[in-house]
Amino acid sequence: MTLRVNKLTVSFPNQRVINNFTYTFNDKGLYLIVAPNGSGKTTIFRAILGLINSSNQGITINERPISSQRSKLFYYESSNWFDLNLSGLDYLKFVKSQWHSTVPVESVIKLWNMQGYVKKAIRKYSLGMKQKLLIAMYLISDADYMIMDEINNGLDEDSRKQLMQILNQMAQSKCIITSSHYKDEIMPYANTVLTIKNCQVVSSDD
């Protein structure tokens, strides 16, 4: 399986952000997208998912339109998307149900030491707690393709190290596409680095 992006262009009024991006993401590996803030990392993620308007000649998983392959991909942009009145457990159970996952919820809660707060309303969470919940949702989804935007934001050093160990292991059997302010921590694990410069996306494989 592959995730194929064909001639993706994204423009806003008086500004082109991404121009003619074509790339094939394999079904295994860790891909790191690097660019200055505001250069289009999140824009690419949103465009792939169809969350914003774009011009393209097809975005597919295994040669099928991505719109018909939602269960194979997981993306949750940031903790800002959370309904603060719901609990972390509400979100984990929802993801497990919608992605038809067999991953035990309790094992992921224990992995990230969330037992003390996972049943509480998210409005009571710190930034680090919210980020651990976000990561837990990815693990619960068990999706073949995971797009992670600044996934280690808000984590302490030990938690970031734990996350990198998990991502490195997951990348042996899944496609992980991520961006990060802590790119130096991810770079040693990345199979491919994609750099955005002047609206163009260049691969380290080129």
VEXROKE-582001 format. One record per residue (C-alpha): residue in three letters; x, y, z. Coordinates in steps of 0.05 Angstrom, whole numbers, padded with zeros to 5 digits, always signed. Example, Ala and Ser with C-alpha at 12.3 -4.5 7.8 and 13.67 -1.06 7.14 Angstrom:
BEGIN
ALA+00246-00090+00156 SER+00273-00021+00143 
//
This chain:
BEGIN
MET+00000+00000+00000 THR+00021+00072-00012 LEU-00006+00141+00002 ARG+00000+00179-00063 VAL-00004+00255-00069 ASN-00007+00279-00141 LYS+00006+00351-00160 LEU-00022+00383-00098 THR-00026+00459-00099 VAL-00054+00503-00043 SER-00065+00577-00050 PHE-00096+00630-00006 PRO-00115+00700-00029 ASN-00052+00733-00057 GLN-00009+00676-00032 ARG+00012+00607-00059 VAL+00033+00562-00002 ILE+00046+00494-00035 ASN+00061+00486-00109 ASN+00054+00422-00148 PHE+00072+00373-00092 THR+00077+00302-00116 TYR+00101+00246-00072 THR+00089+00173-00054 PHE+00092+00154+00019 ASN+00106+00080+00029 ASP+00067+00038+00078 LYS+00126+00035+00127 GLY+00173+00088+00152 LEU+00179+00153+00190 TYR+00173+00216+00147 LEU+00192+00283+00177 ILE+00168+00348+00144 VAL+00213+00407+00160 ALA+00199+00480+00147 PRO+00198+00547+00183 ASN+00133+00564+00218 GLY+00080+00587+00169 SER+00112+00553+00110 GLY+00059+00501+00098 LYS+00069+00439+00141 THR-00001+00440+00171 THR-00029+00463+00104 ILE-00004+00399+00071 PHE-00035+00356+00125 ARG-00102+00391+00120 ALA-00102+00388+00044 ILE-00087+00313+00044 LEU-00147+00302+00089 GLY-00191+00348+00048 LEU-00200+00396+00106 ILE-00182+00456+00062 ASN-00191+00469-00012 SER-00135+00450-00058 SER-00119+00435-00130 ASN-00094+00364-00142 GLN-00096+00307-00190 GLY-00112+00255-00138 ILE-00095+00237-00066 THR-00101+00162-00057 ILE-00087+00103-00011 ASN-00073+00040-00049 GLU-00097+00074-00113 ARG-00165+00089-00082 PRO-00190+00159-00065 ILE-00170+00177+00006 SER-00243+00195+00020 SER-00260+00121+00016 GLN-00201+00099+00059 ARG-00211+00140+00122 SER-00205+00080+00168 LYS-00134+00069+00144 LEU-00111+00139+00164 PHE-00112+00177+00229 TYR-00102+00252+00238 TYR-00121+00296+00297 GLU-00089+00364+00287 SER-00080+00388+00358 SER-00107+00387+00429 ASN-00144+00452+00411 TRP-00195+00408+00377 PHE-00216+00375+00442 ASP-00285+00386+00472 LEU-00264+00407+00542 ASN-00327+00379+00573 LEU-00311+00307+00551 SER-00261+00262+00585 GLY-00199+00230+00555 LEU-00232+00163+00563 ASP-00291+00187+00521 TYR-00243+00202+00464 LEU-00204+00137+00470 LYS-00268+00096+00468 PHE-00294+00135+00409 VAL-00230+00124+00369 LYS-00229+00050+00385 SER-00300+00044+00361 GLN-00294+00085+00298 TRP-00228+00055+00275 HIS-00250-00016+00294 SER-00186-00024+00334 THR-00166-00085+00374 VAL-00115-00046+00416 PRO-00135-00049+00490 VAL-00152+00020+00517 GLU-00127+00004+00587 SER-00058-00016+00562 VAL-00049+00051+00527 ILE-00074+00089+00588 LYS-00023+00053+00631 LEU+00033+00064+00580 TRP+00025+00139+00587 ASN+00008+00139+00661 MET-00060+00170+00649 GLN-00098+00130+00702 GLY-00103+00189+00750 TYR-00138+00236+00702 VAL-00165+00200+00641 LYS-00236+00199+00668 LYS-00236+00273+00685 ALA-00261+00329+00639 ILE-00206+00352+00592 ARG-00214+00424+00617 LYS-00176+00401+00679 TYR-00117+00375+00638 SER-00049+00409+00632 LEU-00019+00417+00562 GLY+00024+00355+00573 MET-00037+00314+00594 LYS-00074+00336+00532 GLN-00015+00317+00488 LYS-00010+00248+00519 LEU-00084+00238+00506 LEU-00073+00259+00433 ILE-00016+00208+00426 ALA-00059+00155+00460 MET-00113+00166+00407 TYR-00063+00151+00352 LEU-00041+00088+00387 ILE-00113+00065+00398 SER-00131+00079+00325 ASP-00077+00030+00301 ALA-00085+00062+00232 ASP-00038+00043+00176 TYR-00022+00116+00161 MET-00014+00167+00217 ILE-00005+00242+00204 MET+00021+00277+00266 ASP+00028+00353+00270 GLU+00077+00375+00324 ILE+00062+00310+00361 ASN+00115+00321+00415 ASN+00092+00392+00432 GLY+00081+00403+00506 LEU+00117+00339+00529 ASP+00174+00338+00578 GLU+00241+00309+00557 ASP+00228+00239+00584 SER+00160+00235+00550 ARG+00190+00258+00484 LYS+00242+00203+00488 GLN+00188+00152+00503 LEU+00148+00178+00443 MET+00208+00172+00396 GLN+00219+00100+00418 ILE+00146+00084+00403 LEU+00146+00120+00336 ASN+00210+00084+00316 GLN+00178+00017+00331 MET+00112+00034+00297 ALA+00149+00057+00234 GLN+00171-00014+00223 SER+00100-00032+00202 LYS+00064+00035+00192 CYS+00073+00100+00155 ILE+00084+00158+00203 ILE+00084+00228+00174 THR+00102+00282+00224 SER+00128+00352+00235 SER+00159+00378+00299 HIS+00192+00438+00332 TYR+00239+00386+00362 LYS+00262+00363+00293 ASP+00333+00347+00319 GLU+00303+00294+00364 ILE+00264+00261+00307 MET+00317+00268+00252 PRO+00359+00208+00275 TYR+00297+00164+00268 ALA+00269+00192+00204 ASN+00274+00149+00142 THR+00259+00208+00097 VAL+00261+00284+00109 LEU+00216+00328+00066 THR+00235+00402+00066 ILE+00188+00458+00046 LYS+00222+00517+00014 ASN+00194+00570-00033 CYS+00128+00531-00038 GLN+00164+00469-00062 VAL+00172+00404-00025 VAL+00240+00370-00033 SER+00255+00299-00008 SER+00321+00277+00023 ASP+00316+00217-00025 ASP+00321+00263-00086 
//
